[in-house]
Structures are given as C-alpha cells and as structure tokens.
Amino acid sequence: MFTSIPSPDPEWRYLEVPLTWFHDIGLTFMPAAFQIHAYAVFILGGIIIACLLTAYRLKQRGADGWYVVDIVLWGVVLGIIGARTFHVLTHPADYFGAGSDPWEVIRIWNGGIAIFGALIGGAIGVVIGCRSTGLRFTTVADAIAPGLLIAQAMGRIGNYFNHELFGAPTTLPWGLEIEADNPAFPIGLPETTLFHPTFLYEAVWNLVGAALILFLDRYRHLQWGKALSLYLIWYGVGRSVWETIRVDPSEMLWGIRVNVWMAFIAIAIGIVIWIMQSRAHKGLEPSPFRAGEEDGPSRVKSDTYSEAELANTPAAKAKASEPVRAE
C-alpha cells in the first residue's frame, strides 16, 4: 500500500552526452556536452507512435500510409511554432517583464509550450498537407485523433520527469512528492505537502479517450470528422477539470484560466462538428481523397469499400457519363 508518488531523481531529467572531442579537434565553439532531456524523448516517442497509428488508420481507409510523412512534416513544424507562440502570449511577464530576456522567446529548449497552440498550428499544417496529397481533411483528422491523445499522454509523463504541472495540495494516498525548492511550490506550505499528480490524471484520461475512439470507430465507423469531434470533446472536458486544480501560474480571463476557456472552446467546436457533419453526411466517406482528385478512386482498395461506394465517387460518376467510343 503506497502512501505517495515520489518524483523522479533530478538526474533523470536529462542524459548528458560529452562532446569534448569537438574541442580536441579545435572546434571550441561547440558545447562541452549535449543534453538529451527525458521530456523531449517522451514527446518524440509520442509523435512516432501517433504517426504509426495514423499511417495504419489511413491504410485501413484505402490510402497509402506513407502520406502521413507529408502531413506530419507540416503538422509538427507548425505545431511547435504554435505551441511556443501560444505559451509566450499566455505568459508575457516571463518574457517581456522587468528584468526578463526577450531572446528567451526563441529558446524553446528551456521549456515552455502549450498544447492548444500546438493544436492550432498543427491543424493548419494538416490542412496544408491535405492540400498537397489530395486527402480529405476529415479523413486525416479522424485518423490522427486517437494517436494524438496517446502522444499527449506521453508528453504528460515527460512533465513528471520535469517535476512540473502538478495540482493543488492533497491528502490522497497517491499524492505527488515535490521538492520544496521547486519554483512552483506554493509559498507557506510544509515541505512534506503532497500534491495532485495532474499529469497522471490527464495521461490516464487521454489513454482512455484514445481507446474509446478506436473502439467506437471499429464498430460505428467514425467518419466525416466525427473521431476528431470526439477527440475535441473528450480532451476539452478532461483539460477543463485538470487545469482548474493546477498551481502553476497562468493568465486569467474573467477569473478563469485561459486554458480552461480554450478547453471550453474545444468542446464547443467538437459538438458543432458532430451536429453539422451528422446532418450533412448520412453514409460513409466514398473515398479518403477529396472530390475531383483524378487519382483518388484508383488508390482506393476494393477490399475496403464496396462496389456501390466506389461507383458513387465523383470521378467514377464522371467516367460513367463519358460517351462510349467505337474501337
């Protein structure tokens, strides 16, 4: 029977790789060592798992799974830019206040990203990727949804190694141990105070959400953006709760943390997508490619869609309407 959750040893935050051999050959401008941070490893691992799962799900829909590379290149780059930008905008005093260094804005390796900014930037990247590949945005978004929750769960485990994003004090047996010299440790509390492991709450919530989407998609065929809709609702509900019990500083709007407002917006968008798409589309997507893409139907596997569904694609209808020429 455990009484608390210990924080990882600070030495586990990163692995230091010596680079002294650069100095030995005269490259003295290079750093003496390179640090591989545990948080970055978990983030990278989450991205890889999300990409593999997305590729598998695209293949199930009849598209080449390698299209995920074209989409991820845009999504990850713009997601990182969006994540950093959102964090800076919601923590302006850390970067533009008295005594702060404005150049810290671009030093993302020192920490500071926001998931809602990553979602906004990543969504823009996915739209660009879909335009270049001819895939439907809804197809790709639905394929990404469960993998994104898994990646976010892994990112929260990275927060555990950084001793950050913990919640309010608690006497529950799974309370998290935090060192008293931690910058986020509330002033005036005893050093033995335990805190809610909000990183763990969110990680478990995200994994359950990913499993739920995969289960429902298997038996209910979540298409036309409905898996994306469930992702937004599920993640928004969980984040709106976990965010309210965190103790790290954040910008407030009308007495509520900005990230809570963003969670509410995510829920609202998810509900709107579900209602609109349910009204607009009663059947399955005829193809993972946008209407009008010449090579779309030719890339669809016959064992994934019925002959009736394939015949209903725009390109198939256009071909059927062409006059028959005598040989």
Contacts in CASP RR format, 6 or more apart in sequence:
PFRMAT RR
TARGET T0000
AUTHOR 0000-0000-0000
METHOD contacts of the structure
MODEL  1
MFTSIPSPDPEWRYLEVPLTWFHDIGLTFMPAAFQIHAYAVFILGGIIIA
CLLTAYRLKQRGADGWYVVDIVLWGVVLGIIGARTFHVLTHPADYFGAGS
DPWEVIRIWNGGIAIFGALIGGAIGVVIGCRSTGLRFTTVADAIAPGLLI
AQAMGRIGNYFNHELFGAPTTLPWGLEIEADNPAFPIGLPETTLFHPTFL
YEAVWNLVGAALILFLDRYRHLQWGKALSLYLIWYGVGRSVWETIRVDPS
EMLWGIRVNVWMAFIAIAIGIVIWIMQSRAHKGLEPSPFRAGEEDGPSRV
KSDTYSEAELANTPAAKAKASEPVRAE
1 173 0 8 1.000
2 173 0 8 1.000
2 174 0 8 1.000
3 173 0 8 1.000
4 173 0 8 1.000
4 174 0 8 1.000
4 175 0 8 1.000
4 176 0 8 1.000
4 177 0 8 1.000
4 194 0 8 1.000
5 174 0 8 1.000
5 175 0 8 1.000
5 176 0 8 1.000
5 177 0 8 1.000
5 197 0 8 1.000
5 200 0 8 1.000
6 177 0 8 1.000
7 160 0 8 1.000
7 163 0 8 1.000
7 176 0 8 1.000
7 177 0 8 1.000
7 178 0 8 1.000
7 179 0 8 1.000
8 38 0 8 1.000
8 160 0 8 1.000
8 161 0 8 1.000
8 163 0 8 1.000
10 163 0 8 1.000
12 38 0 8 1.000
12 161 0 8 1.000
13 37 0 8 1.000
13 38 0 8 1.000
13 39 0 8 1.000
13 161 0 8 1.000
13 162 0 8 1.000
13 163 0 8 1.000
14 35 0 8 1.000
14 36 0 8 1.000
14 37 0 8 1.000
14 38 0 8 1.000
15 35 0 8 1.000
15 36 0 8 1.000
15 38 0 8 1.000
16 33 0 8 1.000
16 34 0 8 1.000
16 35 0 8 1.000
16 36 0 8 1.000
17 33 0 8 1.000
17 34 0 8 1.000
17 35 0 8 1.000
17 36 0 8 1.000
18 32 0 8 1.000
18 33 0 8 1.000
19 30 0 8 1.000
19 31 0 8 1.000
19 32 0 8 1.000
19 33 0 8 1.000
19 34 0 8 1.000
20 32 0 8 1.000
20 33 0 8 1.000
22 28 0 8 1.000
22 30 0 8 1.000
23 30 0 8 1.000
23 32 0 8 1.000
37 109 0 8 1.000
38 158 0 8 1.000
38 161 0 8 1.000
38 162 0 8 1.000
39 111 0 8 1.000
39 155 0 8 1.000
39 158 0 8 1.000
39 159 0 8 1.000
39 161 0 8 1.000
39 162 0 8 1.000
42 154 0 8 1.000
42 155 0 8 1.000
42 157 0 8 1.000
42 158 0 8 1.000
42 161 0 8 1.000
43 151 0 8 1.000
43 154 0 8 1.000
43 155 0 8 1.000
43 158 0 8 1.000
45 151 0 8 1.000
45 154 0 8 1.000
46 150 0 8 1.000
46 151 0 8 1.000
46 154 0 8 1.000
46 155 0 8 1.000
47 72 0 8 1.000
47 76 0 8 1.000
47 151 0 8 1.000
49 147 0 8 1.000
49 150 0 8 1.000
49 151 0 8 1.000
49 154 0 8 1.000
50 144 0 8 1.000
50 147 0 8 1.000
50 148 0 8 1.000
50 150 0 8 1.000
50 151 0 8 1.000
51 68 0 8 1.000
51 69 0 8 1.000
51 72 0 8 1.000
53 146 0 8 1.000
53 147 0 8 1.000
53 150 0 8 1.000
54 68 0 8 1.000
54 71 0 8 1.000
54 72 0 8 1.000
54 140 0 8 1.000
54 143 0 8 1.000
54 144 0 8 1.000
54 147 0 8 1.000
55 65 0 8 1.000
55 66 0 8 1.000
55 67 0 8 1.000
55 68 0 8 1.000
56 65 0 8 1.000
57 142 0 8 1.000
57 143 0 8 1.000
57 146 0 8 1.000
58 64 0 8 1.000
58 65 0 8 1.000
58 67 0 8 1.000
58 68 0 8 1.000
58 135 0 8 1.000
58 139 0 8 1.000
58 140 0 8 1.000
58 143 0 8 1.000
58 288 0 8 1.000
59 65 0 8 1.000
60 304 0 8 1.000
61 139 0 8 1.000
61 143 0 8 1.000
61 285 0 8 1.000
61 288 0 8 1.000
61 304 0 8 1.000
62 288 0 8 1.000
62 299 0 8 1.000
62 300 0 8 1.000
62 301 0 8 1.000
62 304 0 8 1.000
62 305 0 8 1.000
63 135 0 8 1.000
63 139 0 8 1.000
63 288 0 8 1.000
63 289 0 8 1.000
63 299 0 8 1.000
63 300 0 8 1.000
64 299 0 8 1.000
67 133 0 8 1.000
67 135 0 8 1.000
70 129 0 8 1.000
70 132 0 8 1.000
70 133 0 8 1.000
71 125 0 8 1.000
71 126 0 8 1.000
71 129 0 8 1.000
71 130 0 8 1.000
71 133 0 8 1.000
71 135 0 8 1.000
71 140 0 8 1.000
74 122 0 8 1.000
74 124 0 8 1.000
74 125 0 8 1.000
74 126 0 8 1.000
74 128 0 8 1.000
74 129 0 8 1.000
75 121 0 8 1.000
75 122 0 8 1.000
75 124 0 8 1.000
75 125 0 8 1.000
75 126 0 8 1.000
75 128 0 8 1.000
75 129 0 8 1.000
76 122 0 8 1.000
77 125 0 8 1.000
78 121 0 8 1.000
78 122 0 8 1.000
78 124 0 8 1.000
78 125 0 8 1.000
78 128 0 8 1.000
79 117 0 8 1.000
79 118 0 8 1.000
79 119 0 8 1.000
79 120 0 8 1.000
79 121 0 8 1.000
79 122 0 8 1.000
79 125 0 8 1.000
80 108 0 8 1.000
80 113 0 8 1.000
80 118 0 8 1.000
81 121 0 8 1.000
82 114 0 8 1.000
82 117 0 8 1.000
82 118 0 8 1.000
82 120 0 8 1.000
82 121 0 8 1.000
82 122 0 8 1.000
83 113 0 8 1.000
83 114 0 8 1.000
83 115 0 8 1.000
83 117 0 8 1.000
83 118 0 8 1.000
83 121 0 8 1.000
84 105 0 8 1.000
84 108 0 8 1.000
84 112 0 8 1.000
84 113 0 8 1.000
84 114 0 8 1.000
85 117 0 8 1.000
86 114 0 8 1.000
86 116 0 8 1.000
86 117 0 8 1.000
86 118 0 8 1.000
86 120 0 8 1.000
87 112 0 8 1.000
87 113 0 8 1.000
87 114 0 8 1.000
87 117 0 8 1.000
88 94 0 8 1.000
88 95 0 8 1.000
88 105 0 8 1.000
90 114 0 8 1.000
90 250 0 8 1.000
90 251 0 8 1.000
90 258 0 8 1.000
90 259 0 8 1.000
91 112 0 8 1.000
91 249 0 8 1.000
91 250 0 8 1.000
91 251 0 8 1.000
92 251 0 8 1.000
93 100 0 8 1.000
94 100 0 8 1.000
94 104 0 8 1.000
95 101 0 8 1.000
95 102 0 8 1.000
95 104 0 8 1.000
95 105 0 8 1.000
96 102 0 8 1.000
104 110 0 8 1.000
114 259 0 8 1.000
115 152 0 8 1.000
115 239 0 8 1.000
116 259 0 8 1.000
116 262 0 8 1.000
116 266 0 8 1.000
119 266 0 8 1.000
126 137 0 8 1.000
126 140 0 8 1.000
126 141 0 8 1.000
126 144 0 8 1.000
127 137 0 8 1.000
129 135 0 8 1.000
129 140 0 8 1.000
130 136 0 8 1.000
130 137 0 8 1.000
130 140 0 8 1.000
130 290 0 8 1.000
134 289 0 8 1.000
134 290 0 8 1.000
134 293 0 8 1.000
134 296 0 8 1.000
135 288 0 8 1.000
135 289 0 8 1.000
135 290 0 8 1.000
136 285 0 8 1.000
136 287 0 8 1.000
136 288 0 8 1.000
136 289 0 8 1.000
136 290 0 8 1.000
138 223 0 8 1.000
138 224 0 8 1.000
138 225 0 8 1.000
138 228 0 8 1.000
138 277 0 8 1.000
138 285 0 8 1.000
139 223 0 8 1.000
139 285 0 8 1.000
139 288 0 8 1.000
141 225 0 8 1.000
141 227 0 8 1.000
141 228 0 8 1.000
142 217 0 8 1.000
142 222 0 8 1.000
142 223 0 8 1.000
142 224 0 8 1.000
142 225 0 8 1.000
142 226 0 8 1.000
142 227 0 8 1.000
142 228 0 8 1.000
143 227 0 8 1.000
144 228 0 8 1.000
145 213 0 8 1.000
145 227 0 8 1.000
145 228 0 8 1.000
145 230 0 8 1.000
145 231 0 8 1.000
146 209 0 8 1.000
146 210 0 8 1.000
146 211 0 8 1.000
146 213 0 8 1.000
146 214 0 8 1.000
146 217 0 8 1.000
146 227 0 8 1.000
146 231 0 8 1.000
147 210 0 8 1.000
148 231 0 8 1.000
149 206 0 8 1.000
149 207 0 8 1.000
149 209 0 8 1.000
149 210 0 8 1.000
149 213 0 8 1.000
149 231 0 8 1.000
149 234 0 8 1.000
149 235 0 8 1.000
150 206 0 8 1.000
150 207 0 8 1.000
150 210 0 8 1.000
152 202 0 8 1.000
152 206 0 8 1.000
152 235 0 8 1.000
153 202 0 8 1.000
153 203 0 8 1.000
153 204 0 8 1.000
153 206 0 8 1.000
153 207 0 8 1.000
153 210 0 8 1.000
154 203 0 8 1.000
155 203 0 8 1.000
156 165 0 8 1.000
156 199 0 8 1.000
156 200 0 8 1.000
156 202 0 8 1.000
156 203 0 8 1.000
156 206 0 8 1.000
157 199 0 8 1.000
157 203 0 8 1.000
158 199 0 8 1.000
159 165 0 8 1.000
159 199 0 8 1.000
160 197 0 8 1.000
160 199 0 8 1.000
160 200 0 8 1.000
163 178 0 8 1.000
163 179 0 8 1.000
163 182 0 8 1.000
164 184 0 8 1.000
164 199 0 8 1.000
164 248 0 8 1.000
165 198 0 8 1.000
165 199 0 8 1.000
165 246 0 8 1.000
165 248 0 8 1.000
166 176 0 8 1.000
166 178 0 8 1.000
166 184 0 8 1.000
166 195 0 8 1.000
166 196 0 8 1.000
166 197 0 8 1.000
166 198 0 8 1.000
166 199 0 8 1.000
166 246 0 8 1.000
166 247 0 8 1.000
166 248 0 8 1.000
167 176 0 8 1.000
167 195 0 8 1.000
167 196 0 8 1.000
167 197 0 8 1.000
167 198 0 8 1.000
167 245 0 8 1.000
167 246 0 8 1.000
167 247 0 8 1.000
168 195 0 8 1.000
168 196 0 8 1.000
168 245 0 8 1.000
168 246 0 8 1.000
168 247 0 8 1.000
169 186 0 8 1.000
169 189 0 8 1.000
169 193 0 8 1.000
169 194 0 8 1.000
169 195 0 8 1.000
169 196 0 8 1.000
170 194 0 8 1.000
170 195 0 8 1.000
170 196 0 8 1.000
171 194 0 8 1.000
172 194 0 8 1.000
172 196 0 8 1.000
174 197 0 8 1.000
174 200 0 8 1.000
175 194 0 8 1.000
175 195 0 8 1.000
175 196 0 8 1.000
175 197 0 8 1.000
176 194 0 8 1.000
176 195 0 8 1.000
176 196 0 8 1.000
176 197 0 8 1.000
176 200 0 8 1.000
177 194 0 8 1.000
178 184 0 8 1.000
178 185 0 8 1.000
178 193 0 8 1.000
178 195 0 8 1.000
179 185 0 8 1.000
180 191 0 8 1.000
184 247 0 8 1.000
184 248 0 8 1.000
184 249 0 8 1.000
186 193 0 8 1.000
186 247 0 8 1.000
195 247 0 8 1.000
196 245 0 8 1.000
198 242 0 8 1.000
198 245 0 8 1.000
198 246 0 8 1.000
201 242 0 8 1.000
202 238 0 8 1.000
202 239 0 8 1.000
202 242 0 8 1.000
205 234 0 8 1.000
205 238 0 8 1.000
205 242 0 8 1.000
206 235 0 8 1.000
209 234 0 8 1.000
212 230 0 8 1.000
212 234 0 8 1.000
213 222 0 8 1.000
213 227 0 8 1.000
213 230 0 8 1.000
213 231 0 8 1.000
213 234 0 8 1.000
216 222 0 8 1.000
216 227 0 8 1.000
216 230 0 8 1.000
217 227 0 8 1.000
221 284 0 8 1.000
222 230 0 8 1.000
223 281 0 8 1.000
223 283 0 8 1.000
223 284 0 8 1.000
223 285 0 8 1.000
224 277 0 8 1.000
224 280 0 8 1.000
224 281 0 8 1.000
224 285 0 8 1.000
225 273 0 8 1.000
225 277 0 8 1.000
226 273 0 8 1.000
226 274 0 8 1.000
226 277 0 8 1.000
226 278 0 8 1.000
228 270 0 8 1.000
228 273 0 8 1.000
229 270 0 8 1.000
229 271 0 8 1.000
229 273 0 8 1.000
229 274 0 8 1.000
229 277 0 8 1.000
230 270 0 8 1.000
230 274 0 8 1.000
232 266 0 8 1.000
232 267 0 8 1.000
232 269 0 8 1.000
232 270 0 8 1.000
232 273 0 8 1.000
233 266 0 8 1.000
233 267 0 8 1.000
233 270 0 8 1.000
233 271 0 8 1.000
233 274 0 8 1.000
235 263 0 8 1.000
235 266 0 8 1.000
236 263 0 8 1.000
236 264 0 8 1.000
236 266 0 8 1.000
236 267 0 8 1.000
237 263 0 8 1.000
237 267 0 8 1.000
238 263 0 8 1.000
239 259 0 8 1.000
239 260 0 8 1.000
239 262 0 8 1.000
239 263 0 8 1.000
239 266 0 8 1.000
240 260 0 8 1.000
240 263 0 8 1.000
240 264 0 8 1.000
240 267 0 8 1.000
243 250 0 8 1.000
243 257 0 8 1.000
243 259 0 8 1.000
243 260 0 8 1.000
243 263 0 8 1.000
244 257 0 8 1.000
244 260 0 8 1.000
250 257 0 8 1.000
250 258 0 8 1.000
250 259 0 8 1.000
251 257 0 8 1.000
251 258 0 8 1.000
252 258 0 8 1.000
253 261 0 8 1.000
284 305 0 8 1.000
284 309 0 8 1.000
286 305 0 8 1.000
286 309 0 8 1.000
286 310 0 8 1.000
286 312 0 8 1.000
286 313 0 8 1.000
287 296 0 8 1.000
287 297 0 8 1.000
287 300 0 8 1.000
287 305 0 8 1.000
287 310 0 8 1.000
287 313 0 8 1.000
288 296 0 8 1.000
288 299 0 8 1.000
288 300 0 8 1.000
289 295 0 8 1.000
289 296 0 8 1.000
289 297 0 8 1.000
289 299 0 8 1.000
289 300 0 8 1.000
291 313 0 8 1.000
291 314 0 8 1.000
292 314 0 8 1.000
292 315 0 8 1.000
293 315 0 8 1.000
294 315 0 8 1.000
296 313 0 8 1.000
296 315 0 8 1.000
297 310 0 8 1.000
297 313 0 8 1.000
297 315 0 8 1.000
297 316 0 8 1.000
300 310 0 8 1.000
300 313 0 8 1.000
302 310 0 8 1.000
310 316 0 8 1.000
311 317 0 8 1.000
311 320 0 8 1.000
END
